[in-house]
Amino acid sequence: MCGIVSYTGHSQAAPILLDGLSKLEYRGYDSAGLAVRNGENKTRIVKAKGRLKALAEKTDNGHALAGTCGIGHTRWATHGEPSETNAHPHTSDNGNVVGVHNGIIENYQELKNKLLRKGYEFYSSTDTEVAVKLIDYYYKKYEHTPVDAINHAMVRIRGSYALAIMFQDYPGEIYVARKDSPMIIGVENGDCYVASDVPAILKYTRNVYYIGNLEMARLANGTVTFYNLDGDEIEKKPTQIKWDAEAAEKAGYEHFMLKEIHEQPKAVQDTLNSVLKDGAIDLSSVGLTEEELQSFSQVYIVACGSAYHVGVACQYVLEDLAQLPVRVDLASEFRYRSMPLDPNGLVIVISQSGETADSLAALRLAKKKGLKTLGIVNVVGSSIAREADNVFYTLAGPEIAVATTKAYSTQLIAGYCLAVQFALVRGCISKGRYQDLISQLQCLPEQIQKILDDKERIQWFAAKQANARDVFFIGRGLDYAISLEGSLKMKEISYIHSEAYAAGELKHGTISLIEDGTLVIGVLTQSELYEKTISNMVECKSRGAYLMGLTTYGNYNIEDTASFTVYVPKTEECFATSLAVIPLQLMGYYVSVAKGLDVDKPRNLAKSVTVE
């Protein structure tokens, strides 16, 4: 949440900052601001409420701000309402320290009271202003040394933060620090860049450093110097980003979400290819041995949002194929619940960004309790990737739209591959069955493409649902897991109230909400549960519901019940989520478009939830 971009080098900073922020606006779009230092060593701060375009207009796309050193921020409000006053950057009373911040400072009120007693005044309701003035306080106390000022502030601050700071006495220099909030640093041809995420600086450099937890860095004269919490210099090696810069652009699509939906066949294929070797699944890159797969007696899957829905689907697949007990938890619940954990268990943490705050905290809890951990992440070098015992990298490439699509699909593939390999080494499936499952996995990219090639019917139907007030998604077994994701896609980008229910729960209260014309979407990909879900759909229809069915080719008798039906290719039923979710992604997208909403930046949401 929130996006930081900073630059110091030979070029004009403001246009670079605005360009970088435009790539990070999915992280927050309540307000934005820039602070740029000119050749006369004067810092000018410009802020604007609302989308980034307001700031761009206010600064003539950055050309009205001269200077080669600056920091920028796009905000998702936590402390303090969205306003120009609360927008970042914030400054100390005398203007000596200027800074931007991602995260939440939990003890900001305690620190604010301390600073008030020291004579500081406050103009905003943000915790960020407190952090900036705390750094200023220690800067004055510790002989005007930026590193000492920042590390003393870091010791006092509780919570999460990524900070980018400029000091009046150190022109051309930027200082950064982080704890539990993402931050990367790039260096290229004497220029230094800071960003919350790779897409912001991918246009300028592929050589990045990942600043560690409770570390600081100084950017000056085209070089980066890293420090630990004690202020001692530490060495770091750069990582080369392999994403193409074009991968973070729309490439002619109206929205990033539609582009990313269409990128799913390739993303799924790439993720499969990363572990398929000579017709078999090879987890050596993940770091899990056959002996370890045999030793686990329990699997815990921990995630948030759509990644949690992946976990629900993978629970069914793992238990079905590998006969292994699986428990799926929301990370925000897992970390606070006092429950016994099997010491022989494997904790799988799923996160696209690898920085999700609750998921990262759950990972650390699992490690503290001595359990083996595996991260399924999309971002190389992210916190979860660095801290997990093992990592399964999904190869979705950069995902810009707030509503995830291709990252979800690649996470599913990772889960399938783990389940199939678990099943083989634990003796739950034969070698022949193993090869059949792999063959079905290899067919998925082409089958997803087939669904995308026939999306016009879904577009037509979705346009008719723009005025819907409530939508219910129902299914049983894996179809319930699919319904969870379909419902989330509908509600988060179209703002239509939507719920997913296990179809058998309808008679336990849900059916009382059905009114004439209420859209009920039944998902029916599991043959053993097909007739039961049909019966539940009929119960809804008899109470006035308008029915849409989502099933596999061949189940044409559903048309006797549903008013509109979408078919997906047949596959191994345990892999059906990968196909059935595509029409539901398209459904949510086209309803949002029909309503004229901002698909890529739904209100109040941010792409990466890096605060609790």
N, C-alpha and C positions, 0 to 999 in steps of 0.2 A: 504494500500500500504506500502511496506517495512515490514520486520519482525524483531522483537527484541527478543532475548533470553538472559537471564542472570542467573548466578548461583553463590551462595556462600554456602559452607558447608564442608563436610568431604571428598568428592570424588574429583577426578581430573575433573576440570571444562571443559576443551576443548572438550573431547568426548561428554559430555552432551550438550554442546552448539551446536556442529555440528549436533547431533541427533535432537535437537529441531529445528534448522534451516531447516533441511531437511523436517520437517513437515510443515514449513512455507514458503517453496520456492515458493508456488503458489502466495505469496504476492509480490514477486519481485525477479528477477534473472538476473539483470544486473551486479552485483558484490556482494562480501561478504567479511566479515572480522571478526577477533577475537582479543580481548585484554585480556590477562590472567596474573594475578599477582602470582609470585612464592613465595617460602618460604623466599627468601632473600628480599622480598618486592620490587622486580623489575618487571615492567610491560613490557610484550613483545606483540607487535602488528603485526599481519600477515593479509594481504589483498590479494585478487585475483579478477581479472576481469572475468566476465562470470558466468557460473553456479556454484553452490556450490561445485560440484565435484572438481573444480580447487583448491579451498581452502582446501578441504579434502586431496588432493594429496600433496599440499604444506606443510601440517602440519602432514603428516602420520596419517590421520584420527584423528587428535588431540593429538596423543601420543607424538609429538615433542614439545608440549607446556605444561610444568609442572606448576601446581598451582591449588589451590582449590577455586579461586575467579576469575570470568571473565564475560565479556559481548560480545555478538555476534550480527551480523546484516546481513540480506540479503536485497539488495537494488533494488528498482524501481526508476530510476533516475527522479528527478524533477529539482533541481538546479545543473547544471553541468553534462557533458556527462558521460556515463558509463566509468570508468577508475579505475585503482588501486589507483591513487592519490585521486580521489573523493569518493572512497569506505569508508565506516565506519569500525571501530571506528576512531574518530578524537581526536586530543590532543591539549592541550594548548602549548604555546611556550616552556615552561620549563618542560613539561610532567607531571605537577602536576595534571591536570584534563584530564580524558579520558572519552569520551562519544559516545553514539549512539543515533539516533533520527529518529522517524517517523513523517511525517507531512510536513507542509510548513510554514516557517517563513516569513511573508509578508513584514515586515520592516527590513529585514536582511541587506539591503544596508545602511540604516540609522545607524543601530547598528555597521556595519562594519566600516563605516567612523569614528564613535566615537572611536572605538577600535584602528583604525590606528593612530588617534591623540594621543592615550595613549601609543603608541609605539609597539603595537602588529603587527605581520607579518602574512600573510596568504599564504598558499601553495596550497589550493584547490579552486574550484569555487562553493562550497556548502554553503548552509545556515546553515548546521549543525556545521561546523567549527566555524561560528560566535557565535552560541549558546554556544558551549563549552568554547570559549574564553571569552564570556560575563560572564559565571559562574565563570571562573578563576579570572576575574577582580573583581567581587564582593566578591569572597572568600578572596582575599588579602585585600580588603577594609574593610570587616566586620569580622576581627579577626579570620580568618581561621575556620569559622563555616559553614559546608556544607548546612544545612537547610536554614540559612540566605542567603547564596550565591545563592542558587537555587530560593528561593522565590523572591528575588530582581530581578533576571533575568526573572522570570515568569511575573512579573509586567511590565517589559519593552518589552517583546516579544509580537508581534501581529501575530496571525495566529493559527495554530494547531500544537500540538507536543505531542509525548510520548518520554520521555528522560530516559536513564539509564546511570548513571555517577559513576565513581570510582575516589577517591581522594588519592593521594600518601600518605598523612598523616593519612589515615584511612584504614589500611590494613584489608582485609576480609569483608569490608562493601561495599554495593551498595546502591546508592540513586536513586530514580525514581520520576518522576513528569509527569502529563499529563493534556492536554487540548484538547478535541475534537478528540483525537486519542486513539484507544483502547489499554488497558493494563490490564493484570491480574497478580496476585501474588499468588504463591503457597508455602505452608509450609508442610514439612513432615520429621519427625525424625531428627530434627536439621538441615535440609537443607532448603534453600530458593531459589525459582525460580521466574523468571519474564518472561513473554511472551506476544506477541501481540494477541495470540489466544490460545484457549484451547488445540488443538491437540499437540502443542509443548511440553507440560508438562504432558499430560494425562498419559503417561507411568510412571511418577514418583510420582504423587500425584493427588488426587481428591478434596483436600481441597484448595479452592482458595478464594482470596479476590478480589473484584472489586474496584480498586482505582477510586475515584470520580473525576469529573472535577475540575481543579485548586486545586488538592491535591498532596501531596508528601508522600513518604515513605522511611524509612531506613530499610535495610535488614542486620542483623548482629546477629551472635551467635544463629542462628536458630529461630529468632523471627523477627516480622515485627512491626514497629512503624509508625503510620500514623500521618500526620500533615496537617492542613489547610493552607491557603495562608498566614496567620499571623504567622505561625510557631508554633502554639499551637497544642499539641497532641490531637488526636481524636480517638474514639473507633470505630471499625468495627467488624462485625460478618462474619465468613467464610461461603461460600456456597459450598455444595458438588455437584460435577459434576457427573451426572448419566450415561453419555456416557461410553460405553465400550472402552477400549484402542484399541481393534481389529477393532472398527468401523472406525478408522482413518487409517487403513491399507488396502492394495489392495486385500487381501484375495484370491490370485490366479488369479485375473483378470489382463489383460495386462495393463490397464489404470484405474485410479480412475473414469474417466468419464463413462466408460462402467460398472464398478461396481455400480456406483450411478444410472445409468439408470435402472439397474436390481433391485435396492433397492426401486424403486418407489412403487410397490404394497404394501410393508410393511409400507413405510413412509405415504402413503395415508391412509392406514388402521389405523395406529396409530393416525394420526391427526383427522380422523373421530371419532375414539373411545374416544378421549379426550373430545368431546362435545356431543356425542350421549349417552343418558341415557334413558333406558326403552322405546326405539323406538321414542324418541323425541330429538330435539336439545336443549341442556341446556347450556346457555351462562353465567351461574353464575361464572364459572372460569374466564371468560373474563371480567366480571363485568358490563355488560350491562343489564339493566332491561327492561321489556316489556314497561314500561312507557316511558323510554328513546327512545326505538325503535319507538314508536308511535309519539314522539315529534319532531324528526328530519325532516326538510323540504328540506334538500339538503345534498348530500354526495359529498365530494371532495376526490379523491384518488390521492395520491402523491407518486411517486417512480422514480427509475432510471433503465435503462437497462431492463433485463428480468422481473423484478418486475413491471416495467411500463407496459409491455405487459400483465401481470396478471391483472393489473388495467383496461386495455382496455377491456379484456374479461369480467371482473366483472361488468364493466359499462353496457354492454349488458344484463347480467343476472339480475342485480339489477333493471334496468329499466323495463325489461320484466316481472319479477315476482312480484316485489314490487311496480311498478309504481312510483318510486322515482327518481327525477332528480339527475343525477350523472355527475360530471365533473372530467376528468382525466388529470393530469398535470405532466409533467416532473419536478422533484423536483428542478432542476437547473433553471427552468423558473418560477415556482411558487414563489420561494423566492424573486425574483427580479421584479415581475410584480405587478404593483399597480392596484389591482382590488377589487371591493366590495365583501366582504364575508358575507354570510348569517349568522347572529349570532346564528340561530337555526340549523346550519349545523354541520355535523360530518366530521372531517378530518381523513382519514385512510392513514397511512404511512406504506408502505410495504418495508421491507428490510431483506434479509437473515441474514446478520451479525448484524443488529441493530446498526451499526456504520457508515453507508454511510453518508458522510459529507453533501451533499446537502439535503438528506432526513431528517437528524437530524436538519439542519437549518430550513427547511420548517416546521417541527414539532414545533420548538420553536416559529416561527412566528405565527403559528395558535394558540398556547397557549397564546401568547402575545395579540392576538386579541380576546381572550375570547372564542374560539371555543372548543368544546369537541374533544378530540383526541383519536385515537385508533391505536396502533402499531400492525402490523402483522409481527412477527420476529421469527427467529429460535434459537437465542442465548439468553439463560437465563442470566439476569443481564446486558445485553448490554445497551448502552446509550439510545436508543430509547425505550427499554423495561422499563427502570427506569423512563424516563421522560414523557412518554405518560400517559394519564389519565387511559386508559385501555389497556390490552395486550391480543392478541390472539397468543399463542405460537404454531408454527408449529413444528411437531415432525419428522423432516427430519434426525436428527442426524448430525454428522459432514459432511460437504461437502467440499471436497478438490480440485477437478477439478475446474479450473477457470470458465469454461462454466457450468452454473447451469442447473441442470435437476430435481433432486428430490426436491430441495427447491422450484423451480417453481411450481411443481405439488402440493406440500402441501399448497402453498400460494393460488392456485386455490381452493383447498378444503375449506380453511378458508373463501374465498370469497363466495363460494356456500352456505356454512352453514349460513353465515350472511344474504345472499339474501333470502334464504328459510324462515328463522325466521322473517326477516323483513316482508316478504309477508304474513305470517300467522297472526302476531300480528296487522298488518295494515289492515287486512280483505280483502286482494287481492286474496287469494286462500282459498279454502274450506279445511276442515280437511282431507277429502279423498284425495284431490290433494296433500296436505302436506305429507301424508303417502306414496303416490306414489313416490314423489320426494326423500324422505328419502330412500326408497327401491332402487331407481336408484343409489343414492349415494353409498349405501352399495355394489352394484354390481361392482363399478369401479375398485377396486383392482384386482379382478379376471379377468376383461376384459383387464386391462393393462397387466397382466401376459400372457393372450392369445396372445396379440400382440407380446410380447417379445419372446414367444415360437416359433413364425413363422418369426423370423428376418432375416433368410438366404436369402430370396428373395430381401429384401432391401439391404443387404450386396452385393449381386451379382450386383444389379443395380447401387449402389453407386460407386463400383469399376470402372464402365464404365464412370463415370463423373469426374474422377480425372483431366482430361485435360480441363474441362469446363472453359470458360473465364467469362461468365455471367450467372446468374440464376435469374429467376423472380418467385416470389410466388404471386399468386393472389387468392382472395376470397372476398366474400361479407358478411357483418354482422359479426357474430362471426368468420366466416372463415377468415376474414381479420385479426382479432386479432391473430388467429392461425398462419397465414402467417407471421406476424411480428416476432414471436418467431422462426419459422422455418428458416426464412431468417437470423436472427441474429446467430443462431447456425451454419449455413453454413459459413457465412463470418468470424466469429471470430476464428474458429479453422481450416478452410481449406484455408483461405486467397483468396477464390474465391469471386469476386464481386457479391453481391446478393442484391436484392431489393424486398420489399413487397409492393404490391399495392392493394388498393380496386379495384376489377376487373372493376367496372364501370368507373374508371379513365384512363383506357388504352387508350382510344381514345383522351385523353387530353394531349397527348405528349409522353407517355411511349412507345406506340407501335412503335414509330420511331426507337427504340433501338433494335427491334427484327431483327435478321439475321438468315440465314440458320443454323440450328443446335442449336440455342439458346434454352436452357432448360427452359421450363415454367412449373411450378408445380401449378396445380389448386386444391384448397381445396374446397370440396363440401359436407359439412355435414348438411347444412340447407335446408330443403326440399323446402321451398318457394322461395329460391334463386338459386336452383339447375340449372334450365334451363337457367337462365340468365348468370350464370357463364360458363356453357357449351358453350353458344354463344360466350362469350369472348375468351374462349379457341380456338374455331374454327377460330376466327379472327386472333389469333396468329399463328395457324397452317397454314393458307393460306399465311402467310408471312414467312414461313420456319421454324417455331419453332418446337422443339421436345417436346412432351407433356407427362407429368406424371400427373395422377389423384390420388387424395386421397379422398376417400368417404366411406360411410357405406355399409355394406353388403346389397345386394338387388338392388343397383343401377348399374346393370351390363351393361346397355346400354352405359355407359361411355366408354366402350372398343371400341365402334365404332369411338370414337374421340381420345382418348389417346393411346399412344404407350405402356405405362406401367401404371398399376393401382395397388394401395395399398388399401386394405379394412380394416376398423376397425369395431368392433361390434357396433350394434345399442344401443343407450342410449337416455335418455331425451336430446333433441337437445341443450338445454342451458348448458348441461354438456359435450358437444362433444369435447371441447378443451382438456380435460384431456386425451382423447383417441387419437385424431388426432395428438397431439404434439409428441407422442412417435415415430412413424415412422420418423418424421422430425428430432428428436434428433439422432436417429440411422443413418439417412441419412448423417447428418453433421459429425458424428463420423466416419463412414466408408469411406467417401470421404477423410477425413483428414488422416486416416490410410493408405489408398491407395496411398496418396501422400508422405507418409513417414515422416509426421510432428509430432511434440511433442504435442499430443492432450491435455494433462493436463496443459501445460504451453505455451499457444499461445503467440507469440511475442508481446511485448509492452503492454500486458494486465496484470492486477493484480486482484486477487479475490475480495478483499474488497477495495473499493475506498473511502479512509478516508481523502482525500484532495480535495479541490475544483478544 
